[in-house]
């Protein structure tokens, strides 16, 4: 029951990408009354220069062996050959803070048990796909509340900036602990939003860019022409290619991504150019290449709910995938993976779960290529 409750609550998180649809269905006044924090924005206290040197500031890192969500392995996982040298993986989790408006702050306190518990659940099903390629570092950060994505109020941007400040500090500590060797950067939803900013400010044009084996900016739209040129690394063009960026947004068919498109088209890209009408980066996780298609037989394992409360398991051949003309990833008929699909057949919550085993293989292959260069 607890697992099902988390999946239902997780649906709210996806409104971060579909706020236009939420406004149309429920009205801005209702959303403001229910989902947007009523408290004045309070700038979180600085974490301190050495805060992320402490293990308790991380959900996952190499010296955390007990209750490390990245070390979870689902039933049915394939045996993966170890790469000759492991990468350090920096993973930023998605929004997990959606406390009731009357008690919510704009940024989640690090002591919030519900938000942290949900973050751990997300990390379990997402960051675990990268542990075959390297050691996962997943920071705790004072993420922006869900409501920050539902309003143009200045507090929303302030909350996102505050969340990014924690992510940036964690990244500096990550680099200090891993001064050499390959790295993989990954995130989902709000995590991907912060990762995109991290690429622009901390990676593009810097020496660290030469250490990046791959970047997974999943569950957030990236314009090929208006965003990608500002990120310092190209979009991936082939399976096993290293030093490039992957992104996808999952929809079952018939897909209705109109809500995402409205929000995407209304905001300029990172280059300053308009996003409206531009193609989104879509690297098919089943093929490893952009704008491609693959049958379900190429899916090595989809993470699905276990029956009668049993743990999640991997099911091979569950869903196909193909990139459409605009850059959305279409997965055929709605699959049976869980209870959190959104209106419009949006499978945002399952962006990693749908292709868990293929993502695991993809990361190791790109790392292997990087190590051979």
C-alpha positions as CSV (number, residue, x, y, z in Angstrom):
1,X,0.0,0.0,0.0
2,X,2.8,2.4,0.9
3,X,4.5,1.8,-2.5
4,X,1.2,2.5,-4.3
5,X,0.7,5.7,-2.3
6,X,4.2,6.9,-3.3
7,X,3.4,6.3,-7.0
8,X,0.2,8.2,-6.7
9,X,1.8,11.1,-5.0
10,X,4.6,11.0,-7.6
11,X,2.1,11.9,-10.2
12,X,2.0,15.4,-8.7
13,X,5.7,15.8,-9.4
14,X,5.1,15.5,-13.1
15,X,3.0,18.6,-13.0
16,X,6.4,20.4,-13.0
17,X,6.5,19.6,-16.7
18,X,2.8,19.9,-17.4
19,X,1.8,23.0,-15.5
20,X,0.0,24.4,-18.5
21,X,-2.3,21.4,-18.6
22,X,-2.9,21.8,-14.8
23,X,-3.9,25.4,-15.2
24,X,-6.2,24.5,-18.1
25,X,-7.9,21.7,-16.2
26,X,-8.2,23.2,-12.7
27,X,-7.6,26.9,-13.0
28,X,-4.8,29.0,-11.7
29,X,-6.7,30.0,-8.6
30,X,-7.3,26.4,-7.5
31,X,-3.7,25.5,-8.1
32,X,-2.5,28.5,-6.1
33,X,-4.8,27.5,-3.3
34,X,-3.7,23.9,-3.2
35,X,-0.1,23.5,-4.4
36,X,1.9,26.7,-4.0
37,X,3.5,27.4,-0.7
38,X,2.0,30.3,1.2
39,X,5.0,31.1,3.3
40,X,7.3,34.0,2.3
41,X,10.5,32.8,0.7
42,X,13.3,32.4,3.2
43,X,16.8,32.0,1.8
44,X,18.2,28.8,3.2
45,X,21.3,29.2,5.3
46,X,24.5,28.3,3.5
47,X,25.6,24.7,3.9
48,X,29.2,25.8,4.6
49,X,32.3,25.3,2.5
50,X,32.9,21.7,3.7
51,X,29.3,20.5,4.2
52,X,29.4,18.0,1.3
53,X,32.6,16.5,2.6
54,X,30.3,14.8,5.2
55,X,28.7,11.5,4.4
56,X,25.4,12.5,5.9
57,X,24.9,15.1,3.1
58,X,24.6,12.3,0.6
59,X,21.9,9.7,-0.1
60,X,24.5,7.6,-2.0
61,X,28.3,7.7,-2.2
62,X,31.0,5.0,-2.2
63,X,31.5,4.8,1.6
64,X,27.8,4.4,2.3
65,X,27.1,0.7,2.4
66,X,23.9,0.5,4.5
67,X,20.6,1.7,3.0
68,X,22.4,3.0,-0.1
69,X,19.6,3.2,-2.7
70,X,22.0,3.2,-5.7
71,X,23.2,-0.3,-4.7
72,X,19.7,-1.8,-5.1
73,X,19.4,-4.4,-7.8
74,X,16.0,-5.6,-9.1
75,X,15.0,-9.2,-9.6
76,X,15.9,-10.4,-13.1
77,X,18.9,-8.1,-13.6
78,X,21.4,-9.3,-16.1
79,X,25.0,-10.0,-15.1
80,X,27.0,-7.1,-16.5
81,X,30.7,-7.4,-17.3
82,X,32.7,-4.9,-15.2
83,X,34.5,-2.1,-17.1
84,X,38.3,-1.9,-16.7
85,X,38.0,1.3,-14.7
86,X,34.9,2.6,-12.9
87,X,33.6,6.1,-13.3
88,X,32.4,8.4,-10.6
89,X,28.7,9.1,-11.2
90,X,27.0,12.3,-10.1
91,X,23.2,11.8,-9.9
92,X,20.6,14.5,-9.1
93,X,17.3,13.1,-8.0
94,X,13.9,14.6,-9.1
95,X,11.4,16.6,-7.1
96,X,10.2,14.7,-4.0
97,X,8.9,17.6,-1.9
98,X,5.2,18.3,-2.1
99,X,4.2,19.1,1.5
100,X,0.8,20.7,2.0
101,X,0.7,24.3,1.0
102,X,-0.1,25.5,4.6
103,X,3.0,24.0,6.1
104,X,5.3,23.9,3.0
105,X,8.4,26.0,2.6
106,X,9.7,27.0,-0.8
107,X,12.7,24.7,-0.3
108,X,12.7,21.3,1.4
109,X,14.4,21.2,4.8
110,X,17.1,18.4,4.8
111,X,15.3,17.0,7.8
112,X,12.0,16.4,6.0
113,X,11.4,12.7,6.3
114,X,8.6,12.3,3.8
115,X,10.5,14.2,1.1
116,X,13.7,12.3,1.8
117,X,11.9,9.0,1.8
118,X,10.4,9.7,-1.6
119,X,13.8,10.8,-2.9
120,X,15.3,7.5,-1.8
121,X,12.6,5.6,-3.6
122,X,13.3,7.5,-6.8
123,X,17.0,7.0,-6.5
124,X,16.5,3.3,-6.0
125,X,14.8,2.9,-9.4
126,X,16.9,5.4,-11.3
127,X,20.5,5.8,-10.0
128,X,20.8,2.0,-9.6
129,X,21.0,1.7,-13.3
130,X,24.5,3.3,-13.2
131,X,26.2,1.3,-10.5
132,X,27.6,-1.2,-13.1
133,X,29.5,1.7,-14.6
134,X,30.7,3.4,-11.5
135,X,30.2,4.6,-7.9
136,X,27.1,6.8,-7.5
137,X,27.2,10.0,-5.6
138,X,23.7,11.4,-5.0
139,X,23.5,14.5,-2.9
140,X,20.8,15.6,-0.5
141,X,19.8,19.1,-1.5
142,X,17.2,21.6,-0.5
143,X,15.1,21.0,-3.6
144,X,12.4,23.5,-4.7
145,X,8.9,22.6,-3.7
146,X,6.6,21.3,-6.5
147,X,4.7,24.6,-6.3
148,X,7.8,26.5,-7.6
149,X,7.0,25.0,-11.1
150,X,3.4,26.2,-11.0
151,X,3.7,30.0,-10.6
152,X,5.6,32.9,-12.1
153,X,6.1,34.4,-8.6
154,X,9.7,35.5,-7.9
155,X,9.8,33.1,-5.0
156,X,9.7,30.2,-7.5
157,X,13.0,31.3,-9.2
158,X,14.5,32.0,-5.8
159,X,13.7,28.5,-4.6
160,X,15.2,27.0,-7.7
161,X,18.3,29.1,-7.4
162,X,18.7,28.0,-3.7
163,X,18.3,24.4,-4.7
164,X,20.9,24.8,-7.4
165,X,23.3,26.3,-4.9
166,X,23.3,23.1,-3.0
167,X,23.7,21.0,-6.1
168,X,26.6,23.2,-7.2
169,X,28.3,22.9,-3.8
170,X,27.8,19.1,-3.9
171,X,29.4,19.0,-7.4
172,X,32.5,20.8,-6.2
173,X,32.8,18.3,-3.3
174,X,32.3,15.5,-5.8
175,X,35.1,16.8,-8.0
176,X,37.4,17.3,-5.0
177,X,36.8,13.6,-4.0
178,X,37.3,12.5,-7.6
179,X,40.1,14.7,-9.1
180,X,40.9,12.4,-11.9
181,X,39.3,9.7,-14.0
182,X,36.0,9.5,-16.0
183,X,32.7,10.9,-14.7
184,X,29.1,10.3,-15.6
185,X,26.5,13.0,-15.0
186,X,22.8,12.1,-14.7
187,X,19.5,13.4,-13.3
188,X,15.8,13.3,-13.8
189,X,13.1,16.1,-13.9
190,X,14.1,18.8,-11.4
191,X,17.4,17.0,-11.1
192,X,17.9,17.3,-14.9
193,X,17.0,21.0,-14.8
194,X,19.8,21.6,-12.3
195,X,22.1,19.4,-14.3
196,X,21.6,21.5,-17.4
197,X,22.6,24.6,-15.4
198,X,25.6,22.7,-14.0
199,X,26.7,21.9,-17.5
200,X,26.5,25.5,-18.5
201,X,28.3,27.0,-15.5
202,X,30.6,24.3,-14.3
203,X,31.4,22.0,-17.2
204,X,31.2,23.8,-20.6
205,X,34.6,25.1,-21.6
206,X,36.2,23.8,-18.4
207,X,38.9,21.0,-18.2
208,X,36.4,18.8,-16.4
209,X,34.4,18.5,-19.7
210,X,37.2,16.3,-21.1
211,X,36.5,13.8,-18.3
212,X,32.8,13.4,-19.0
213,X,32.0,9.9,-20.4
214,X,28.2,10.7,-20.8
215,X,25.5,13.0,-19.6
216,X,21.9,11.7,-19.0
217,X,19.5,14.7,-18.9
218,X,16.3,12.7,-18.7
219,X,12.8,13.9,-18.3
220,X,13.4,17.5,-19.3
221,X,13.2,19.0,-22.8
222,X,16.4,20.1,-24.5
223,X,16.2,22.0,-27.8
224,X,18.7,20.8,-30.3
225,X,19.2,24.3,-31.7
226,X,18.3,26.7,-28.8
227,X,19.8,24.7,-25.8
228,X,22.4,22.2,-26.9
229,X,25.0,24.6,-28.2
230,X,25.3,26.2,-24.8
231,X,25.9,23.0,-22.9
232,X,29.5,22.4,-24.0
233,X,28.9,18.8,-25.2
234,X,27.1,17.5,-28.3
235,X,24.1,15.3,-28.4
236,X,24.9,11.6,-28.7
237,X,24.8,10.4,-32.3
238,X,25.5,6.6,-31.9
239,X,25.4,3.8,-29.5
240,X,28.5,3.6,-27.4
241,X,29.7,7.1,-28.3
242,X,31.4,8.9,-25.4
243,X,31.5,12.5,-24.3
244,X,27.9,13.3,-25.3
245,X,24.4,14.1,-24.0
246,X,21.3,11.9,-23.9
247,X,17.8,13.0,-23.2
248,X,14.3,11.5,-23.7
249,X,10.7,12.1,-22.6
250,X,8.4,9.0,-22.6
251,X,4.9,8.9,-23.9
252,X,2.6,6.0,-24.7
253,X,0.3,6.2,-27.7
254,X,-1.8,7.9,-28.6
255,X,0.4,10.6,-27.2
256,X,-0.7,14.1,-26.4
257,X,2.3,16.2,-25.4
258,X,0.6,19.5,-26.1
259,X,0.9,20.6,-22.5
260,X,4.7,20.1,-22.5
261,X,5.0,21.8,-25.9
262,X,3.1,24.9,-24.7
263,X,5.5,25.4,-21.8
264,X,8.5,24.6,-23.9
265,X,7.6,26.9,-26.7
266,X,7.0,29.8,-24.4
267,X,10.5,30.0,-22.9
268,X,13.7,31.0,-24.7
269,X,16.6,28.5,-24.9
270,X,19.9,28.7,-23.1
271,X,21.5,30.3,-26.1
272,X,18.9,33.1,-26.0
273,X,17.2,31.9,-29.1
274,X,13.5,30.9,-29.1
275,X,12.6,27.3,-28.5
276,X,9.3,27.6,-30.3
277,X,9.0,25.0,-33.0
278,X,12.5,23.6,-32.5
279,X,13.2,19.9,-32.3
280,X,14.0,18.3,-28.9
281,X,16.9,16.1,-28.3
282,X,15.7,12.5,-28.3
283,X,18.3,9.7,-27.9
284,X,16.5,6.4,-28.0
285,X,17.7,4.4,-24.9
286,X,17.1,1.1,-26.8
287,X,19.3,2.0,-29.7
288,X,21.6,4.6,-28.1
289,X,21.2,6.8,-31.2
290,X,18.9,9.8,-31.9
291,X,15.7,9.9,-33.9
292,X,15.6,6.1,-34.2
293,X,13.2,3.3,-33.6
294,X,13.4,-0.1,-31.9
295,X,11.1,-3.1,-31.4
296,X,10.2,-4.3,-27.9
297,X,12.6,-7.3,-28.5
298,X,15.5,-4.8,-28.1
299,X,14.3,-3.9,-24.6
300,X,16.5,-5.8,-22.2
301,X,14.4,-5.1,-19.1
302,X,11.7,-2.8,-17.9
303,X,11.2,-2.2,-14.2
304,X,7.6,-3.1,-13.2
305,X,5.7,-3.4,-9.9
306,X,5.8,-6.8,-8.4
307,X,2.5,-8.7,-7.8
308,X,1.0,-8.7,-4.3
309,X,3.5,-6.4,-2.8
310,X,6.6,-8.2,-4.0
311,X,9.7,-6.2,-5.0
312,X,10.0,-4.7,-8.4
313,X,11.2,-7.0,-11.2
314,X,12.7,-6.6,-14.6
315,X,10.6,-7.8,-17.6
316,X,12.4,-8.0,-21.0
317,X,10.6,-7.1,-24.2
318,X,8.0,-5.0,-22.4
319,X,8.0,-1.9,-24.5
320,X,9.3,-0.6,-27.8
321,X,10.6,3.0,-28.4
322,X,10.8,5.4,-31.2
323,X,11.5,9.2,-31.5
324,X,8.8,11.2,-33.2
325,X,9.3,14.2,-35.4
326,X,9.3,16.7,-32.5
327,X,11.6,14.7,-30.3
328,X,9.3,12.8,-27.9
329,X,10.0,9.2,-27.2
330,X,6.9,7.0,-28.0
331,X,6.6,3.6,-26.4
332,X,3.5,2.1,-28.1
333,X,0.4,1.0,-26.2
334,X,0.3,2.0,-22.6
335,X,2.4,-0.6,-20.7
336,X,1.6,-2.2,-17.3
337,X,4.4,-0.7,-15.2
338,X,2.6,1.1,-12.4
339,X,-0.1,3.5,-11.5
340,X,1.5,6.9,-12.2
341,X,0.8,7.5,-15.9
342,X,-0.3,11.1,-16.6
343,X,-3.0,12.5,-18.8
344,X,-1.9,12.5,-22.4
345,X,-0.2,9.1,-21.9
346,X,2.8,10.9,-20.3
347,X,5.1,8.3,-18.7
348,X,7.5,10.8,-17.2
349,X,7.7,9.0,-13.9
350,X,9.0,5.9,-15.7
351,X,11.6,7.5,-18.0
352,X,14.3,5.3,-16.4
353,X,12.2,2.4,-15.3
354,X,11.0,1.6,-18.9
355,X,14.6,1.1,-20.0
356,X,16.4,0.3,-16.8
357,X,18.5,-2.6,-18.2
358,X,19.3,-0.8,-21.5
359,X,20.4,2.3,-19.5
360,X,22.7,0.1,-17.5
361,X,24.3,-1.3,-20.7
362,X,24.4,2.1,-22.3
363,X,26.4,3.6,-19.5
364,X,29.0,0.9,-19.4
365,X,29.4,0.9,-23.2
366,X,29.9,4.7,-23.3
367,X,32.4,4.4,-20.5
368,X,34.3,1.7,-22.3
369,X,34.5,3.9,-25.4
370,X,35.7,6.7,-23.2
371,X,38.5,4.6,-21.7
372,X,39.7,3.5,-25.1
373,X,40.1,7.0,-26.4
